[in-house]
Amino acid sequence: MHHITFINMKESSSKTWLKRIGIAGFLFFFIKGLVWIAIFVGIGKCAL
């Protein structure tokens, strides 16, 4: 009985880590995309 509880705790903690990594990855690429958009807008304004 204790073994099953330990496995469930291990799975839930790994899911929590995967969720954190997913959120961090999403934010990283979202911010990276915004930075690239800002760079291209800046280049476009300088070119005019």
VMD Tcl script that builds the backbone (N, CA, C; Angstrom):
set m [mol new atoms 144]
animate dup $m
set s [atomselect $m all]
$s set {name element resname resid chain x y z} {
  {N N MET 1 A 0.822 -1.193 0.000}
  {CA C MET 1 A 0.000 0.000 0.000}
  {C C MET 1 A 0.869 1.261 0.000}
  {N N HIS 2 A 1.913 1.264 0.786}
  {CA C HIS 2 A 2.789 2.437 0.829}
  {C C HIS 2 A 3.529 2.615 -0.493}
  {N N HIS 3 A 3.848 1.498 -1.140}
  {CA C HIS 3 A 4.575 1.549 -2.411}
  {C C HIS 3 A 3.741 2.271 -3.478}
  {N N ILE 4 A 2.453 1.978 -3.539}
  {CA C ILE 4 A 1.569 2.616 -4.521}
  {C C ILE 4 A 1.488 4.122 -4.263}
  {N N THR 5 A 1.401 4.508 -3.006}
  {CA C THR 5 A 1.338 5.926 -2.655}
  {C C THR 5 A 2.611 6.639 -3.096}
  {N N PHE 6 A 3.764 5.991 -2.897}
  {CA C PHE 6 A 5.042 6.586 -3.285}
  {C C PHE 6 A 5.103 6.791 -4.796}
  {N N ILE 7 A 4.635 5.800 -5.555}
  {CA C ILE 7 A 4.641 5.917 -7.015}
  {C C ILE 7 A 3.738 7.068 -7.452}
  {N N ASN 8 A 2.557 7.177 -6.852}
  {CA C ASN 8 A 1.645 8.267 -7.204}
  {C C ASN 8 A 2.261 9.627 -6.880}
  {N N MET 9 A 2.948 9.729 -5.740}
  {CA C MET 9 A 3.609 10.983 -5.380}
  {C C MET 9 A 4.704 11.309 -6.380}
  {N N LYS 10 A 5.453 10.280 -6.803}
  {CA C LYS 10 A 6.541 10.493 -7.752}
  {C C LYS 10 A 5.990 10.974 -9.097}
  {N N GLU 11 A 4.907 10.377 -9.565}
  {CA C GLU 11 A 4.311 10.785 -10.836}
  {C C GLU 11 A 3.780 12.209 -10.768}
  {N N SER 12 A 3.129 12.564 -9.657}
  {CA C SER 12 A 2.564 13.906 -9.555}
  {C C SER 12 A 3.665 14.962 -9.482}
  {N N SER 13 A 4.779 14.645 -8.806}
  {CA C SER 13 A 5.873 15.614 -8.735}
  {C C SER 13 A 6.539 15.781 -10.098}
  {N N SER 14 A 6.651 14.682 -10.859}
  {CA C SER 14 A 7.242 14.802 -12.195}
  {C C SER 14 A 6.308 15.574 -13.122}
  {N N LYS 15 A 4.999 15.390 -12.960}
  {CA C LYS 15 A 4.051 16.165 -13.772}
  {C C LYS 15 A 4.144 17.646 -13.428}
  {N N THR 16 A 4.345 17.950 -12.150}
  {CA C THR 16 A 4.497 19.343 -11.730}
  {C C THR 16 A 5.732 19.952 -12.380}
  {N N TRP 17 A 6.846 19.190 -12.397}
  {CA C TRP 17 A 8.070 19.688 -13.026}
  {C C TRP 17 A 7.871 19.889 -14.521}
  {N N LEU 18 A 7.190 18.928 -15.173}
  {CA C LEU 18 A 6.939 19.072 -16.611}
  {C C LEU 18 A 6.075 20.294 -16.888}
  {N N LYS 19 A 5.104 20.544 -16.017}
  {CA C LYS 19 A 4.242 21.716 -16.185}
  {C C LYS 19 A 5.056 22.992 -16.029}
  {N N ARG 20 A 5.961 23.022 -15.039}
  {CA C ARG 20 A 6.812 24.210 -14.838}
  {C C ARG 20 A 7.712 24.439 -16.041}
  {N N ILE 21 A 8.309 23.353 -16.550}
  {CA C ILE 21 A 9.187 23.471 -17.716}
  {C C ILE 21 A 8.385 23.951 -18.925}
  {N N GLY 22 A 7.158 23.440 -19.067}
  {CA C GLY 22 A 6.303 23.853 -20.180}
  {C C GLY 22 A 5.954 25.325 -20.111}
  {N N ILE 23 A 5.599 25.795 -18.924}
  {CA C ILE 23 A 5.263 27.213 -18.749}
  {C C ILE 23 A 6.493 28.076 -19.003}
  {N N ALA 24 A 7.642 27.653 -18.470}
  {CA C ALA 24 A 8.880 28.416 -18.665}
  {C C ALA 24 A 9.257 28.446 -20.144}
  {N N GLY 25 A 9.120 27.317 -20.819}
  {CA C GLY 25 A 9.433 27.257 -22.243}
  {C C GLY 25 A 8.514 28.138 -23.063}
  {N N PHE 26 A 7.223 28.110 -22.722}
  {CA C PHE 26 A 6.259 28.958 -23.428}
  {C C PHE 26 A 6.608 30.428 -23.252}
  {N N LEU 27 A 6.876 30.823 -22.008}
  {CA C LEU 27 A 7.205 32.229 -21.751}
  {C C LEU 27 A 8.489 32.627 -22.465}
  {N N PHE 28 A 9.489 31.725 -22.455}
  {CA C PHE 28 A 10.761 32.024 -23.116}
  {C C PHE 28 A 10.552 32.307 -24.600}
  {N N PHE 29 A 9.847 31.405 -25.296}
  {CA C PHE 29 A 9.669 31.581 -26.733}
  {C C PHE 29 A 8.709 32.721 -27.053}
  {N N PHE 30 A 7.723 32.965 -26.160}
  {CA C PHE 30 A 6.803 34.086 -26.352}
  {C C PHE 30 A 7.556 35.407 -26.278}
  {N N ILE 31 A 8.395 35.555 -25.246}
  {CA C ILE 31 A 9.172 36.786 -25.081}
  {C C ILE 31 A 10.189 36.922 -26.209}
  {N N LYS 32 A 10.810 35.799 -26.592}
  {CA C LYS 32 A 11.770 35.815 -27.694}
  {C C LYS 32 A 11.091 36.296 -28.979}
  {N N GLY 33 A 9.875 35.831 -29.224}
  {CA C GLY 33 A 9.123 36.263 -30.399}
  {C C GLY 33 A 8.809 37.746 -30.354}
  {N N LEU 34 A 8.416 38.236 -29.184}
  {CA C LEU 34 A 8.130 39.669 -29.049}
  {C C LEU 34 A 9.381 40.502 -29.301}
  {N N VAL 35 A 10.522 40.025 -28.824}
  {CA C VAL 35 A 11.781 40.750 -29.044}
  {C C VAL 35 A 12.094 40.810 -30.536}
  {N N TRP 36 A 11.923 39.678 -31.246}
  {CA C TRP 36 A 12.189 39.681 -32.687}
  {C C TRP 36 A 11.241 40.609 -33.426}
  {N N ILE 37 A 9.972 40.633 -33.020}
  {CA C ILE 37 A 9.018 41.559 -33.647}
  {C C ILE 37 A 9.468 42.997 -33.422}
  {N N ALA 38 A 9.896 43.307 -32.202}
  {CA C ALA 38 A 10.362 44.661 -31.894}
  {C C ALA 38 A 11.594 45.011 -32.727}
  {N N ILE 39 A 12.494 44.042 -32.909}
  {CA C ILE 39 A 13.699 44.284 -33.713}
  {C C ILE 39 A 13.312 44.602 -35.157}
  {N N PHE 40 A 12.407 43.796 -35.735}
  {CA C PHE 40 A 12.014 44.032 -37.128}
  {C C PHE 40 A 11.250 45.341 -37.288}
  {N N VAL 41 A 10.427 45.704 -36.324}
  {CA C VAL 41 A 9.723 46.990 -36.376}
  {C C VAL 41 A 10.743 48.128 -36.313}
  {N N GLY 42 A 11.748 47.982 -35.446}
  {CA C GLY 42 A 12.794 49.002 -35.344}
  {C C GLY 42 A 13.588 49.134 -36.629}
  {N N ILE 43 A 13.926 48.008 -37.250}
  {CA C ILE 43 A 14.649 48.038 -38.524}
  {C C ILE 43 A 13.780 48.683 -39.600}
  {N N GLY 44 A 12.490 48.359 -39.590}
  {CA C GLY 44 A 11.568 48.943 -40.570}
  {C C GLY 44 A 11.467 50.446 -40.426}
  {N N LYS 45 A 11.440 50.947 -39.209}
  {CA C LYS 45 A 11.355 52.393 -38.991}
  {C C LYS 45 A 12.650 53.084 -39.403}
  {N N CYS 46 A 13.791 52.427 -39.164}
  {CA C CYS 46 A 15.080 53.018 -39.552}
  {C C CYS 46 A 15.233 53.038 -41.070}
  {N N ALA 47 A 14.648 52.058 -41.750}
  {CA C ALA 47 A 14.789 51.964 -43.204}
  {C C ALA 47 A 13.979 53.043 -43.907}
  {N N LEU 48 A 12.938 53.542 -43.267}
  {CA C LEU 48 A 12.085 54.541 -43.939}
  {C C LEU 48 A 12.714 55.912 -43.932}
}
mol reanalyze $m
mol bondsrecalc $m
mol representation Tube
mol addrep $m
